[in-house]
Amino acid sequence: MQTSLDELQAWIGRTETVRDSIGATPVKALDATLDHPARPVEQGTALPPLWHWLYFLPLHRQSEIGPDGHARRGGFLPPVPLPRRMWAGSQFEFRSPVRVGDAVERTSTIADVSVKEGRTGKLVFVKVRHELRCNGATDPAIVEFHDIVYREARRPDDVEPPPQRAEAGASWRREIVPDDVLLFRYSALTFNGHRIHYDRKYVTEVEGYPGLIVHGPLIATLLMDLVRRQMPQADVASFRFKAVRPTFDLNPFHVNGQPGPDGKTVRLFASDHEGWLTMDATAVLR
C-alpha cells in the first residue's frame, strides 16, 4: 500500500457533524419498499430501528464521485488505497426514540483504523462511531458503530473462505426476492451510489462478482423488520450484525429469527438459497 498505516491511523479521532430533520416521506417510501400497507405517518411517529439510515444522506457532488460510485477517498474517511469497500457490520444502542418532526444532529468520529492480512491479501478495517441527538439533547438517542472493510482487487486465483451452514428450524422465516427494483429503490432511498448494487456490468466485469450484491444495510433492515412483523410492540434496546458472506440478486434468500428463552434476546440471521449463512445478528429487547 502506498499509504502507510501510520498515515491512515492519523485519521483516528477525526470528527464530522451533520444535521437533518426527520421527514415523513422517507418513512412512507421505505414502508412501500418493504411491502408494508400504507399507514399514517404523522408528527411524532417513532422510526423503527435502523430507519435513521434514511437521513444524513451522503450528498457528494457528482464531480467528487470515484469509479466505484462512492465519494473519492480522503475527506472524513481515511484515504485507504484499496479498491473494494464493503460494510462489514454494525453495533447499535437505541436509547430513546427518534420521531418524525425531530431536528437531529449526527456526530461521527473515526474510532479505529487497523490493517490485517487475509486470505485474499491486505485488509483495512475502519470503525466509525456515530452519535445521533434529537432536538438539542445532550444525550444521544442512538449510538452506532459502523465497521468498514477495504480489500484488494479480486484475483482469479483468490480462495474464498469456506461457507458456514445456517442453522435450521428457526421459528420465524421470510423469503425475500432481491430483484433489481428492490435494490434500486433502497439505493435511491439511501442515496447510495455504490455500483455493486445496480451496475451489473461493473460488478461482474470489474469487481468479479457473479451478480448484483444485496446491500448489507438492507439485509440488516429486513432482519429488524422481521422482528417488527412478528413482535409489533417490541422495544429494541440494542442490535448488532456481522456480514458473513455476500448475497447476490440471482436467487431468493431468507431472513430468520429465533426468540431466546429469556424473552429478551432474539437470534437473527440471513441465509442464501443454498442454506449458507450470509449475515449473523442479535437483537436485545427491553
C-alpha positions in Angstrom: 0.0 0.0 0.0 1.3 3.4 -0.9 -0.3 5.0 2.1 1.3 3.8 5.3 -0.6 2.5 8.4 0.7 5.5 10.4 -0.8 7.8 7.8 -4.1 6.1 7.9 -4.2 6.0 11.7 -3.7 9.7 11.7 -7.4 9.8 10.8 -8.3 8.4 14.2 -10.2 10.9 16.3 -11.4 13.0 13.3 -15.0 14.1 13.7 -17.8 15.3 11.4 -21.1 16.7 12.4 -24.2 16.9 10.1 -27.7 17.9 10.7 -31.1 16.8 9.3 -34.8 16.8 10.1 -36.9 13.6 10.2 -39.5 13.9 7.5 -42.4 11.6 6.8 -41.8 10.9 3.1 -38.7 8.6 3.5 -40.7 6.6 6.1 -43.6 6.1 3.7 -41.2 5.2 0.9 -39.4 2.5 2.9 -42.7 1.1 4.1 -43.7 0.7 0.5 -40.3 -0.8 -0.5 -40.6 -3.4 2.3 -44.1 -4.2 1.2 -46.0 -2.8 4.3 -49.5 -1.5 3.8 -49.8 2.3 3.7 -50.2 3.8 7.2 -50.5 7.3 8.6 -47.0 8.8 9.3 -47.6 11.9 11.4 -45.6 14.2 13.6 -44.3 12.2 16.5 -44.3 8.8 14.7 -41.3 6.9 16.0 -38.8 5.5 13.5 -38.4 1.7 13.5 -34.8 0.6 14.4 -32.3 1.3 11.6 -34.6 3.7 9.7 -32.3 6.6 10.7 -30.3 5.4 7.7 -32.8 7.2 5.6 -31.4 10.5 6.8 -28.0 12.2 6.8 -27.6 11.1 3.2 -24.1 11.4 1.6 -24.7 14.5 -0.6 -21.4 14.5 -2.5 -21.2 16.5 -5.8 -21.1 14.4 -8.9 -17.6 15.6 -9.6 -16.5 14.1 -6.3 -17.7 10.5 -7.1 -15.0 7.8 -7.7 -15.1 5.0 -10.2 -16.9 2.6 -7.8 -19.8 5.1 -7.2 -18.6 6.1 -3.7 -17.1 9.5 -3.0 -13.3 9.7 -3.8 -11.1 8.7 -0.9 -10.0 11.2 1.7 -12.1 13.8 3.4 -13.7 12.4 6.6 -12.9 8.7 5.9 -9.1 7.9 5.6 -7.7 7.6 2.0 -7.4 3.8 2.0 -5.7 2.8 -1.3 -7.6 -0.5 -1.8 -10.4 -0.6 -4.4 -13.1 -2.8 -2.8 -15.1 -1.3 0.1 -17.8 -3.3 2.0 -20.0 -2.7 5.1 -18.7 -5.5 7.4 -21.1 -4.9 10.3 -22.5 -2.6 12.9 -23.4 -2.3 16.6 -26.2 -0.1 17.9 -27.7 1.2 21.2 -31.2 2.5 20.8 -31.5 4.7 23.9 -34.6 6.8 23.1 -36.9 7.2 20.1 -36.2 9.3 17.0 -39.5 10.7 15.8 -40.9 12.3 12.6 -40.5 16.1 13.1 -37.3 15.9 15.2 -34.4 18.1 14.4 -31.4 15.7 14.5 -27.6 16.0 14.7 -25.2 13.2 14.0 -21.6 13.4 15.2 -19.3 10.9 13.6 -15.8 10.0 14.8 -13.1 7.7 13.3 -12.7 5.3 16.3 -10.1 3.0 14.8 -8.1 2.0 11.7 -6.3 -1.3 11.5 -4.6 -3.4 8.8 -4.7 -7.2 8.6 -3.5 -9.8 6.2 -6.3 -12.0 4.9 -6.7 -15.0 2.5 -7.0 -12.6 -0.4 -4.4 -10.1 0.6 -4.3 -7.0 2.7 -7.5 -5.8 4.5 -8.0 -2.4 6.1 -10.7 -2.0 8.8 -12.1 1.3 9.7 -14.5 1.7 12.7 -16.7 4.8 12.8 -18.7 5.9 15.9 -21.9 7.8 15.2 -23.9 9.6 17.9 -27.4 10.8 16.9 -29.0 13.5 19.1 -32.5 14.9 18.8 -33.8 18.5 19.3 -30.6 19.7 21.0 -30.4 16.9 23.6 -27.2 16.3 25.4 -27.5 12.5 25.5 -27.6 10.6 22.2 -30.8 8.8 21.1 -28.7 6.3 19.1 -25.1 5.2 19.3 -23.9 3.3 16.3 -20.5 1.7 15.4 -20.0 1.1 11.7 -17.3 -1.3 10.6 -16.0 -0.8 7.1 -13.5 -3.2 5.4 -11.4 -2.3 2.3 -10.0 -5.2 0.2 -7.6 -5.6 -2.7 -8.9 -6.1 -6.2 -10.2 -9.6 -6.9 -7.8 -12.0 -8.5 -8.6 -15.1 -10.5 -6.8 -17.4 -8.0 -8.5 -15.9 -4.9 -9.7 -18.6 -2.4 -12.9 -17.6 -0.6 -13.4 -18.7 3.0 -15.4 -21.8 3.3 -19.1 -21.1 3.8 -20.9 -21.7 7.1 -24.2 -23.6 7.2 -27.1 -21.6 8.6 -29.0 -23.3 11.4 -32.3 -24.9 10.5 -35.7 -24.7 12.2 -35.9 -21.1 13.1 -39.3 -20.0 14.5 -39.5 -17.1 12.1 -38.6 -17.3 8.4 -39.4 -15.0 5.5 -38.4 -15.3 1.8 -37.0 -12.2 0.1 -36.7 -11.8 -3.7 -33.9 -9.3 -4.3 -34.9 -8.1 -7.7 -33.3 -5.1 -9.5 -36.2 -2.9 -8.4 -35.8 -3.6 -4.7 -32.1 -2.9 -4.9 -32.6 0.2 -6.9 -35.2 1.6 -4.6 -33.1 1.0 -1.5 -30.1 2.6 -3.2 -32.3 5.6 -4.1 -33.7 5.9 -0.6 -30.2 5.9 1.0 -28.6 7.9 -1.9 -26.1 5.1 -2.2 -24.2 5.4 -5.5 -22.1 2.2 -4.9 -22.2 0.5 -8.3 -22.1 -3.1 -7.0 -25.8 -2.8 -6.1 -27.2 -1.7 -9.6 -24.5 -1.8 -12.3 -24.3 -5.5 -13.4 -21.6 -4.9 -16.0 -19.4 -3.1 -13.3 -19.9 -5.7 -10.6 -19.3 -8.7 -12.8 -16.5 -7.4 -15.0 -14.6 -5.0 -12.7 -15.2 -6.5 -9.2 -15.6 -10.1 -10.4 -18.8 -11.0 -8.6 -21.5 -13.2 -10.2 -24.3 -10.7 -9.8 -25.6 -7.6 -8.1 -24.8 -7.5 -4.4 -27.7 -7.0 -2.0 -26.9 -4.1 0.4 -25.7 -5.3 3.8 -27.8 -2.5 5.5 -30.9 -3.6 3.5 -30.5 -7.2 4.9 -30.0 -5.8 8.4 -33.1 -3.7 8.0 -35.0 -6.8 6.8 -33.9 -8.7 9.9 -35.1 -5.9 12.1 -38.3 -5.7 10.0 -38.8 -9.4 10.8 -38.9 -8.6 14.5 -41.3 -5.8 13.8 -43.6 -8.1 11.9 -43.5 -10.9 14.5 -43.5 -8.7 17.6 -45.1 -5.3 16.6 -44.8 -3.9 20.2 -41.2 -4.9 20.7 -38.9 -2.2 22.1 -35.4 -2.9 20.8 -32.6 -1.8 23.1 -29.6 -3.0 21.1 -28.7 -4.7 17.8 -25.6 -6.0 16.2 -24.9 -7.6 12.9 -22.0 -9.1 11.0 -21.8 -9.7 7.3 -20.6 -13.2 6.7 -21.0 -13.8 3.0 -22.2 -11.7 0.1 -25.8 -12.1 -1.0 -26.5 -11.8 -4.8 -29.6 -10.9 -6.7 -29.6 -14.2 -8.6 -31.8 -16.2 -6.2 -34.2 -15.6 -3.3 -32.8 -15.5 0.2 -34.3 -15.8 3.7 -34.3 -13.7 6.9 -34.8 -15.9 10.0 -35.4 -15.3 13.7 -35.4 -17.3 16.9 -36.5 -15.7 20.2 -34.4 -16.8 23.1 -35.7 -18.4 26.3 -35.0 -15.2 28.3 -37.8 -13.4 26.4 -35.4 -10.5 25.5 -32.8 -11.9 23.1 -33.6 -12.6 19.5 -31.2 -14.5 17.3 -31.4 -13.2 13.8 -29.7 -14.4 10.6 -29.9 -14.4 6.9 -29.3 -17.4 4.7 -29.0 -17.8 0.9 -30.8 -20.2 -1.4 -28.3 -23.0 -0.6 -28.6 -22.6 3.1 -25.3 -20.8 3.7 -25.2 -18.2 6.5 -24.8 -14.7 5.0 -25.5 -12.4 8.0 -25.4 -13.1 11.7 -27.2 -10.8 14.1 -28.7 -10.4 17.6 -31.3 -8.0 18.9 -31.9 -7.4 22.6 -35.3 -6.1 23.7 -36.2 -4.0 26.8 
